[in-house]
Amino acid sequence: MARNKRTKKSRPTTPGESAHPEPKSASARKERRERARERSRSKNQERLLLLGILAITALAYLNALDGQFVYDDRLQILKNPTLSSLSNIPKMFTQGVWQFLNSGDKTAVGPYYRPMFNIALIINHQLFGLEVFGWHLFSIIVHLGVVYLVYRLARQWNLSTEVAMAAALLFGVHPVHSESVAWVAALPDPLAAVFILSSLLLYERYYHGQGRKLIVLGASIALALAAMLSKEVASVLPFFLIARETFERLEGETVGRTIVRAARRTAPFFAMIVVYLGMRYYVLGFLRQDEPNSLGIPAMQVLITIPSILLSYARMLFAPFPLAVMYGNRYVLSVSDVRFFGAALAAAAIVAVAIWLVRSSPAGRRALAFLIIFLVPVFNLKAFRAEESLLHDRYLYLPSIGFCILIAMAFERISDRFPAHRRRAFLTATAIAAVVLLGLTFYQNFSWQSELAMTNNALKVTPRWPFLHNYIGAYYFDQHKYAEAEQAYLDAIDINPKYYDAYSNLGDVHREQGQLADAEQAYLKAIEYGAPYADTYYNLGVTYINENRLSEAEQPLLHALEISPADTKARYNLGWTYDREGKDALAEQAYAETLQRDPTYPEARINLAVLLTRQARYAEALDQLHIAQRYAPDHPVLRYALGDVNMKTQHYEEAIAAFSELAVRNLHQNLVHTSLGLCYESIGKKEEAKAQFQKAIEVAPDDPYTKTAREHLAKLLAGGE
């Protein structure tokens, strides 16, 4: 019997389902392609919007591109020899920011250790030289990088594309950033922000995203260290990470487990603080240092001043006009001052409202924590010169990242109250804020166009601020506009009759104009009112030297060296003073100590050689002069000193060669012709000797040294007759 074939039963179809699989597969593929195209369109739109935000930010700083080097730029860039070579990059890890001002001094110059910033300056110098356009372009590009990272951070915190875009835009065009972007020397804040945000994004990706690879965590840790090496404020990043972890407990997690998790995750970042502090201490010799002028200010006075400073920063964030390079905030002296209790109440209210508004928003809590934690370091008021300013716009660069995210979130919350027009309300609020901020930024950039623009803008904001008048006086002094400089210093003294900076600078004006008695009085006033500067004492000493009051010059020069032992100019002038007073042993010691600190100092070595020649120590003198030839081969005094030693050691031909070279150059004519006459006389060339003595008499008939020429000429003439 034939077997029945078993046939495969087909599955019954459900309503709406095709019995044919081919059409279903084609439809699914089509749907997937459509979704992919939609995602691609969305990504392209996102990129275009982001490029638009970056373009708007760049537009806000367009007028900053032709600004001059101002303020600290004049030293950090224009007078910084370490920028000249890429080979100096390793050295940046072993010196402070201002060490170049006195490279011979092994003690720290200033409290700042920022090798990444110094390296950026070297690279910029190699790329652009002293063409200021390139330096400004670099600063703007770094700022644009921060704008992009602000957007990425907001998206990482699960904020919508709209809110992230708004936060980036507001940050990009906020005028409080003009100082950090339009002023070249303020680069540390944007530079640190790039490293901080990059580190934070990688941290988020590793622990709260899809990047569970150790290389991601390692890069985050390395970037945190780079941020600290860019600016000190970055050392609070690990504290923000602690807050980020502890504010948001995982489901079912106990408080103890939250603390352990936060400690475990942030431990490597705190280790970077230890590494950074170790490097800092090794280079500077200290971990922190107060501004010398702030040492006598009590801690309580600092504490009761902080609320007014906090309120000022809040004003600058919410209403960023007017802004200036410095402000007239002074220390609060009493708790009964409204600047304490009024500001404290207002600041407490602002913080309380902010905490209440973000109570149910994880991203809001993070943004507020970012704002507060990165603002805390600026309340170390004793690190600042009170007479300059207790607050600066640039200190808000990092905290404003959290602020701008919060404002964008606030715009979204407000627009949610208008469900029918939610998107329009959000875009309108963002656009209005951005246009206003962009206009203010563009306006503020003009204040960084030049020294005069910067100072005049600040004087509009704080007209009776002595530091500003003193600063503009220094600007005029550098331009050799002594009348304007004098008036500016007098204006500063009129506001603060004990302002020793202005008195010291006024002394410089008088000294440059030959008004030595007035210069002396100004320097003495500066010292009376507590001027701590070596330069003040040095300039007083030089004034006494110019007045030929040599014995009085000694003490100011010695005091200058007590303040700054590495001051080679003061030590050289002290040696010169001893030399002219006939104190040969002290002069020799001062010259030798000068050369120990600066072997290339030609005047010190030449004068030492002259002193040795005077003591008939000719071999030693020649040794010093031959060394000096390496550094200043054409120095006229060096050539004369060489001729003098050779003449005294009866090497007349060598002496004649040295003196003749000076005669051709018309230098030291009476001395040279007299010395040539003596050399020619010694080798029996009487006619040549007569001619040289006669020239010496014609050039300087009243000079005491010409007496030698007259005597020898008379003797030769008498002998000839």
C-alpha positions in Angstrom: 0.0 0.0 0.0 1.3 3.3 -1.0 2.3 5.6 1.9 0.5 8.9 2.2 2.8 12.0 1.9 2.9 14.3 5.0 2.4 17.8 3.9 3.6 20.9 5.9 0.8 22.9 7.3 0.9 26.6 6.8 0.4 28.9 9.8 -3.0 30.7 9.6 -2.7 34.4 8.9 -3.9 37.0 11.3 -6.0 40.0 10.2 -3.8 42.6 8.5 -0.9 40.1 8.0 0.0 39.1 4.5 0.2 35.4 3.7 3.2 36.2 1.6 6.5 36.9 3.5 8.3 38.7 0.6 6.1 41.9 0.7 6.4 42.0 4.5 10.3 41.9 4.3 10.4 44.6 1.7 8.1 46.8 3.8 10.3 46.4 6.9 13.4 47.2 4.9 11.7 50.3 3.5 10.7 51.3 7.0 14.2 50.9 8.3 15.6 52.9 5.5 13.1 55.7 6.2 14.0 55.7 9.9 17.7 55.9 8.9 17.0 58.8 6.6 15.1 60.6 9.3 17.9 60.1 11.7 20.4 61.4 9.1 18.2 64.4 8.4 18.0 65.1 12.2 21.7 64.7 12.6 22.4 67.0 9.7 19.9 69.6 11.0 21.6 69.3 14.4 25.0 69.9 12.9 23.8 72.9 10.9 22.2 74.4 14.0 25.4 73.9 16.0 27.5 75.4 13.2 25.1 78.3 13.2 25.6 78.8 17.0 29.4 78.7 16.5 29.1 81.2 13.7 27.0 83.6 15.8 29.6 83.3 18.6 32.4 84.0 16.2 30.4 87.0 14.9 30.1 88.4 18.5 33.9 88.5 18.7 34.7 89.7 15.2 35.7 93.1 16.5 38.2 91.6 18.9 40.5 90.4 16.2 42.2 93.7 15.7 42.7 94.5 19.4 46.1 95.4 20.6 48.2 93.6 23.2 47.0 95.1 26.5 47.6 94.8 30.3 49.5 91.7 31.2 50.1 90.9 27.5 52.8 93.5 27.4 54.9 91.4 29.8 53.7 87.9 29.2 54.0 88.1 25.4 55.9 91.2 24.3 58.7 90.8 26.9 58.8 87.1 27.5 62.0 85.6 26.2 60.9 82.0 26.9 58.4 82.2 24.0 61.1 82.3 21.3 61.7 78.6 21.0 59.8 75.3 21.1 62.7 73.9 23.0 61.6 75.8 26.0 58.4 73.7 26.3 59.8 71.2 28.8 61.1 74.1 30.9 57.5 75.3 31.4 56.9 72.4 33.8 59.7 73.6 36.1 58.9 77.3 36.4 56.0 79.6 37.3 54.0 81.8 35.0 56.0 85.0 35.8 59.5 83.4 36.3 60.8 84.9 33.1 60.7 88.3 34.8 63.7 87.2 36.8 65.1 84.0 35.5 68.2 84.4 37.7 66.1 84.1 40.8 65.5 80.6 42.0 62.7 81.6 44.3 59.2 81.7 42.8 58.0 84.8 41.0 54.3 85.0 41.7 51.9 82.3 42.9 50.8 80.9 39.5 51.9 77.5 38.1 50.3 77.0 34.7 52.6 75.1 32.3 49.8 74.3 29.8 49.1 78.0 29.5 52.8 78.8 29.0 53.1 76.1 26.4 50.1 77.6 24.5 51.9 80.9 24.5 55.0 79.3 23.1 53.0 77.6 20.3 51.2 80.8 19.5 54.4 82.7 19.3 55.8 80.1 16.9 52.6 80.3 14.7 52.0 84.1 14.8 55.1 85.8 16.1 53.8 89.2 17.5 51.0 89.5 14.9 48.1 90.1 17.3 45.4 89.0 14.9 46.6 85.3 15.2 46.6 85.4 19.0 43.1 86.7 19.1 42.0 84.2 16.5 43.4 81.4 18.7 41.5 82.6 21.7 38.3 82.8 19.8 38.8 79.2 18.4 39.4 77.9 22.0 36.2 79.7 23.1 34.3 78.1 20.2 35.6 74.7 21.4 34.2 75.4 24.8 30.8 76.4 23.3 30.7 73.0 21.5 31.6 71.1 24.7 28.8 73.0 26.6 26.3 71.7 24.0 27.7 68.1 24.3 27.5 68.3 28.1 23.9 69.4 28.1 23.0 66.6 25.7 25.0 64.1 27.9 22.8 65.2 30.8 19.7 64.1 28.7 18.6 67.7 28.0 16.7 68.2 24.7 18.5 69.4 21.6 16.7 72.7 21.9 17.8 73.3 25.5 21.4 72.2 24.8 21.6 74.5 21.7 20.2 77.4 23.8 22.7 76.8 26.6 25.6 76.7 24.1 24.4 79.9 22.4 23.9 81.9 25.6 27.3 80.8 26.8 28.9 81.7 23.5 27.6 85.3 23.4 27.5 86.2 27.2 29.4 89.5 27.5 31.0 88.4 30.8 33.3 86.3 28.7 34.6 89.2 26.7 37.6 89.6 29.1 38.5 85.9 28.8 38.3 85.9 25.0 39.2 89.4 23.8 42.1 89.7 26.2 44.9 87.4 25.1 46.5 86.8 28.6 43.1 85.6 29.9 43.5 82.4 27.9 43.9 80.2 31.1 40.1 80.1 31.7 39.0 79.0 28.2 41.9 76.6 28.1 41.1 75.0 31.4 37.4 74.9 30.4 38.3 72.8 27.3 40.1 70.2 29.5 37.5 70.3 32.3 34.6 69.7 30.0 36.4 67.1 27.9 37.3 65.2 31.1 33.8 65.5 32.4 32.2 64.2 29.2 34.5 61.2 29.2 33.7 60.6 32.8 30.0 60.7 32.0 30.5 58.4 29.1 32.4 55.9 31.1 30.1 55.8 34.2 26.8 57.0 32.9 27.0 56.1 29.1 28.2 53.5 26.7 31.9 54.0 27.0 33.0 51.3 29.5 36.6 51.1 28.2 39.5 51.9 30.5 41.1 54.1 27.9 38.0 56.4 28.2 38.5 56.7 32.0 42.2 57.1 31.6 41.8 59.9 29.2 39.3 61.6 31.5 41.8 61.4 34.4 44.7 62.8 32.2 42.5 65.7 31.0 41.7 66.6 34.6 45.4 66.9 35.3 45.9 69.0 32.2 43.1 71.3 33.3 44.8 71.8 36.7 48.0 72.6 34.9 46.1 75.2 32.9 44.6 77.1 35.9 44.4 76.4 39.6 40.5 76.6 39.7 40.4 73.2 37.8 41.4 71.5 41.0 37.7 71.6 42.2 36.6 69.3 39.4 36.8 66.2 41.6 34.6 67.9 44.2 32.0 68.4 41.4 32.3 64.8 40.5 31.6 63.9 44.2 28.5 66.1 44.1 27.4 64.6 40.8 27.5 61.1 42.2 26.1 61.7 45.7 23.2 63.9 44.5 21.7 61.0 42.5 21.5 57.7 44.4 20.9 54.6 42.4 17.6 52.8 42.9 17.7 50.8 46.2 21.1 52.2 47.1 21.8 53.1 50.7 23.5 56.3 51.7 26.6 54.3 52.7 26.8 52.6 49.3 26.4 55.9 47.6 29.3 57.4 49.4 31.5 54.3 48.7 30.5 54.4 45.0 31.3 58.2 44.8 34.6 57.7 46.6 35.7 54.8 44.4 34.8 56.6 41.1 36.4 59.9 42.0 39.5 58.6 43.8 41.7 58.8 40.7 40.7 62.4 40.2 41.7 63.3 43.7 44.9 61.5 43.1 45.5 64.0 40.2 45.1 66.8 42.8 47.9 65.3 44.8 50.1 65.0 41.6 49.3 68.6 40.7 50.0 69.9 44.2 53.3 68.0 44.3 54.4 69.5 41.0 53.3 72.9 42.1 55.2 72.6 45.5 58.3 71.3 43.8 58.4 74.3 41.4 57.1 77.2 43.5 58.0 76.0 47.0 54.5 76.6 48.4 50.9 75.4 47.8 49.2 78.7 48.3 50.3 82.3 48.8 48.4 85.3 49.7 48.9 88.6 48.0 51.6 90.5 50.1 49.4 93.5 50.5 46.6 91.4 51.9 48.6 89.7 54.7 47.3 92.0 57.4 43.6 91.6 56.5 41.7 89.5 59.2 39.9 86.4 58.1 36.7 87.7 59.6 36.9 90.7 57.3 37.3 88.4 54.3 34.2 86.4 55.4 31.9 89.4 55.8 33.0 90.7 52.4 32.2 87.5 50.5 28.4 88.1 50.3 28.8 91.5 48.6 31.3 89.9 46.1 28.8 87.0 45.5 26.0 89.5 44.8 28.2 91.4 42.4 29.0 88.2 40.5 25.2 87.4 40.4 24.6 90.8 39.0 27.2 90.3 36.3 25.6 87.0 35.2 22.0 88.3 35.1 22.6 91.9 34.1 26.1 92.0 32.4 26.3 95.8 32.0 28.4 97.7 32.7 31.5 95.5 32.8 35.1 96.5 33.2 38.6 95.2 33.8 38.2 96.0 37.5 35.6 97.2 40.0 35.6 99.4 43.0 34.6 96.7 45.6 36.2 97.3 48.9 36.5 95.1 52.0 33.6 95.3 54.4 34.8 96.4 57.8 31.7 95.7 60.0 28.8 93.2 60.2 26.5 96.2 60.7 27.4 97.3 57.1 24.5 96.8 54.7 27.1 95.4 52.3 27.3 92.5 54.6 23.8 91.7 56.0 21.9 93.1 53.0 24.1 91.2 50.5 24.0 88.1 52.7 20.2 88.0 52.8 20.0 88.7 49.0 22.6 86.0 48.2 21.0 83.5 50.5 17.6 84.1 48.9 19.1 83.6 45.4 20.7 80.3 46.4 17.6 79.1 48.2 15.3 79.9 45.2 17.8 78.2 42.8 17.9 75.0 44.9 14.1 74.9 45.2 13.7 75.3 41.4 16.1 72.4 40.6 14.9 70.1 43.3 13.3 67.7 40.9 15.7 68.0 38.0 18.9 65.9 38.0 20.4 68.0 35.2 19.4 71.2 37.0 21.1 70.0 40.2 24.2 69.2 38.3 24.3 72.6 36.6 23.7 74.4 39.9 26.4 72.4 41.5 28.8 73.2 38.7 28.0 76.9 39.0 28.5 77.0 42.8 31.6 74.7 43.1 33.5 76.5 40.3 32.6 79.8 41.9 33.9 78.9 45.4 37.7 79.4 44.6 37.2 83.1 43.7 36.2 83.8 47.3 39.8 83.4 48.3 39.9 87.2 48.4 43.3 87.4 50.1 44.9 86.1 46.9 43.9 89.4 45.1 45.3 92.9 45.4 42.5 94.9 47.0 43.7 98.1 45.5 43.4 96.5 42.0 40.1 94.6 42.2 38.5 91.9 44.3 36.6 90.5 41.4 37.1 90.0 37.7 34.8 89.0 34.8 37.1 86.2 33.8 36.4 84.4 37.1 32.9 83.7 35.9 33.9 81.9 32.7 33.7 78.4 34.2 30.8 79.0 36.6 28.7 80.5 33.8 28.6 77.1 32.1 26.3 75.9 34.8 24.4 79.3 34.8 23.7 79.2 31.0 22.4 75.6 31.2 20.1 76.7 34.0 18.8 79.7 32.1 18.1 77.5 29.0 16.2 75.0 31.2 14.3 78.0 32.7 13.3 79.1 29.2 12.0 75.6 28.5 10.0 75.5 31.8 8.4 78.8 31.1 7.6 77.9 27.5 5.8 74.7 28.7 3.2 77.0 30.2 2.1 77.8 26.7 1.5 74.3 25.2 0.0 75.6 22.0 3.0 77.8 21.3 5.7 76.1 23.4 8.3 75.9 20.7 7.7 79.5 19.5 7.9 80.8 23.1 11.1 78.9 23.7 12.8 80.1 20.5 11.6 83.7 21.1 13.0 83.9 24.6 16.3 82.4 23.5 16.6 84.6 20.5 15.8 87.8 22.4 18.3 86.9 25.2 21.0 86.0 22.6 20.5 89.2 20.6 20.8 91.4 23.7 23.9 89.5 25.0 25.6 89.5 21.6 25.1 93.3 21.3 26.6 93.8 24.8 29.5 91.4 24.0 30.3 93.3 20.8 30.2 96.5 22.7 32.4 95.2 25.5 35.0 94.0 23.1 35.8 97.6 22.2 37.1 98.1 25.7 39.9 95.6 24.9 41.0 97.3 21.8 43.8 99.2 23.5 45.3 100.2 26.8 43.4 103.6 26.7 40.1 102.0 25.7 40.4 99.4 28.5 41.3 102.0 31.2 38.8 104.6 30.0 36.0 102.1 30.1 36.9 101.1 33.6 37.1 104.7 34.7 33.5 105.1 33.5 32.4 102.3 35.7 34.7 103.2 38.7 35.8 106.8 38.2 37.5 107.3 41.6 39.6 104.2 41.6 43.3 105.1 42.3 44.7 102.0 40.7 43.2 103.0 37.3 44.7 106.5 37.4 48.0 105.0 38.4 47.7 102.5 35.5 47.0 105.1 32.9 49.9 107.1 34.2 52.2 104.1 33.6 50.8 103.8 30.1 51.6 107.5 29.4 55.0 107.1 30.9 55.8 104.2 28.6 54.8 106.5 25.7 57.1 109.2 27.0 54.2 111.5 27.6 55.5 112.8 30.9 53.0 115.6 31.5 50.0 113.3 31.1 51.7 110.6 33.2 52.4 113.2 36.0 48.8 114.4 36.0 47.4 110.8 36.2 49.7 110.0 39.2 48.6 113.2 40.9 44.9 112.3 40.3 45.6 108.9 42.0 47.3 110.7 44.9 44.4 113.1 45.2 42.0 110.2 45.7 44.3 108.3 48.0 47.0 110.6 49.6 48.9 107.6 50.8 49.0 105.7 47.5 52.7 104.7 47.4 52.5 103.2 43.9 51.6 106.6 42.5 54.3 108.3 44.5 56.9 105.8 43.3 55.9 106.2 39.7 55.8 110.0 40.0 59.4 109.8 41.1 60.2 108.0 37.9 58.6 110.9 35.9 60.6 113.5 37.7 63.9 111.5 37.4 63.4 111.0 33.6 63.0 114.8 33.3 66.1 115.5 35.3 64.1 116.9 38.3 66.1 115.0 40.8 65.1 116.9 43.9 61.4 116.2 43.1 62.1 112.6 42.3 63.9 112.2 45.6 60.9 113.6 47.5 58.4 111.3 45.6 60.5 108.2 46.4 60.8 109.1 50.0 57.0 109.6 50.2 56.4 106.2 48.7 58.8 104.6 51.2 57.2 106.5 54.1 53.7 105.1 53.1 55.0 101.6 52.9 56.2 100.9 49.4 57.5 97.3 49.5 59.2 97.4 46.1 62.9 97.0 45.4 62.5 99.3 42.4 61.5 102.2 44.6 64.7 101.9 46.7 66.8 101.2 43.6 65.5 104.3 41.9 66.1 106.5 45.0 69.6 105.1 45.1 70.2 106.0 41.4 68.8 109.5 42.0 71.4 110.0 44.7 74.1 108.7 42.3 72.9 111.2 39.7 73.1 114.0 42.3 76.7 112.7 43.2 75.5 111.9 46.7 77.3 108.6 46.7 77.4 107.9 50.4 73.6 108.4 50.6 73.0 106.1 47.7 74.4 103.1 49.5 71.5 102.4 51.9 68.7 102.5 49.3 70.6 100.1 47.1 71.4 97.8 50.0 67.7 97.8 51.0 66.7 97.0 47.3 69.0 94.0 47.5 67.4 92.9 50.8 64.0 92.8 49.1 65.3 91.3 45.8 68.7 89.6 46.2 68.7 88.7 42.5 68.5 92.4 41.4 71.7 92.6 39.4 71.2 96.2 38.4 71.0 97.2 42.1 74.1 95.2 42.9 76.1 96.6 40.0 75.2 100.2 40.9 76.2 99.5 44.5 79.5 98.3 43.2 79.8 101.4 41.0 79.1 103.6 44.0 81.7 101.9 46.1 84.1 102.2 43.1 83.7 105.9 42.9 84.1 106.3 46.7 87.4 104.5 46.5 86.1 101.5 48.5 87.9 99.0 46.2 87.4 95.9 48.2 83.6 96.4 48.5 83.4 97.4 44.9 85.2 94.3 43.8 82.9 92.1 45.9 79.8 93.8 44.5 81.0 93.4 40.9 81.9 89.8 41.5 78.5 89.0 43.1 76.8 90.6 40.1 78.7 88.4 37.7 77.9 85.3 39.8 74.2 86.0 39.1 74.7 87.2 35.6 78.0 86.3 33.9 76.9 88.2 30.7 76.6 91.6 32.5 79.3 93.5 30.4 79.5 96.7 32.5 80.1 94.8 35.7 82.9 92.8 34.1 84.5 95.8 32.4 84.4 97.9 35.5 85.9 95.1 37.5 88.7 94.9 34.9 89.2 98.7 35.2 89.4 98.4 39.0 91.9 95.5 38.7 94.0 97.6 36.2 94.0 100.4 38.7 95.5 98.0 41.3 98.1 96.8 38.7 96.5 93.3 38.6 96.9 93.3 34.9 96.6 89.6 34.2 93.4 89.4 36.1 92.1 92.5 34.3 92.9 91.0 30.9 91.1 87.8 31.8 87.9 89.7 32.6 88.1 91.8 29.5 88.6 88.8 27.2 85.5 87.2 28.8 83.6 90.4 28.3 84.5 90.4 24.6 82.4 87.3 24.2 79.2 89.2 25.2 79.9 92.8 24.1 82.8 92.8 21.6 82.1 96.3 20.4 81.5 97.9 23.8 83.5 101.2 23.7 84.5 101.1 27.3 85.7 97.6 26.8 87.9 98.7 23.9 89.3 101.6 25.9 90.0 99.3 28.9 91.8 96.8 26.7 93.9 99.7 25.3 94.6 101.0 28.8 95.8 97.6 30.1 98.1 97.0 27.1 99.5 100.5 27.4 100.2 100.0 31.1 101.9 96.6 30.3 103.9 98.2 27.5 102.1 96.4 24.7 101.9 99.6 22.8 101.0 98.3 19.4 98.0 96.4 20.8 97.0 99.5 22.8 97.3 101.8 19.7 95.1 99.4 17.7 92.4 99.5 20.4 92.6 103.3 20.8 92.6 103.9 17.1 89.4 102.0 16.6 87.7 104.2 19.1 89.2 107.3 17.4 87.7 106.3 14.1 84.3 105.8 15.8 84.6 109.3 17.4 84.2 107.9 20.9 85.8 109.2 24.2 87.9 111.6 22.1 89.9 113.4 24.7 90.7 110.2 26.5 91.5 108.3 23.3 93.7 111.0 21.8 95.6 111.5 25.1 96.2 107.8 25.4 97.3 107.5 21.8 99.7 110.4 22.4 101.2 108.6 25.4 101.6 105.3 23.4 103.3 107.1 20.4 105.5 109.0 22.8 106.5 105.8 24.5 107.7 104.2 21.2 109.4 107.3 20.1 106.9 108.6 17.5 107.0 112.2 18.7 105.2 113.8 15.7 102.3 111.4 16.0 102.2 111.9 19.8 102.1 115.7 19.3 99.3 115.4 16.8 97.2 113.3 19.3 97.9 115.6 22.2 96.8 118.6 20.2 93.6 116.8 19.1 92.8 116.0 22.8 93.2 119.7 23.7 91.0 120.8 20.8 88.2 118.3 21.6 88.0 119.0 25.3 90.1 121.9 26.4 88.5 122.1 29.9 88.5 118.4 30.7 90.8 117.5 33.7 92.3 114.6 31.8 93.4 117.0 29.1 95.9 118.4 31.6 98.0 115.3 30.9 97.9 116.0 27.1 98.9 119.7 27.7 101.9 118.6 29.9 103.2 116.0 27.5 102.7 118.3 24.5 104.6 121.1 26.2 107.4 118.7 27.1 107.6 117.4 23.5 107.6 120.9 22.1 110.3 122.0 24.5 112.4 119.0 23.6 112.0 119.7 19.9 113.1 123.3 20.3 
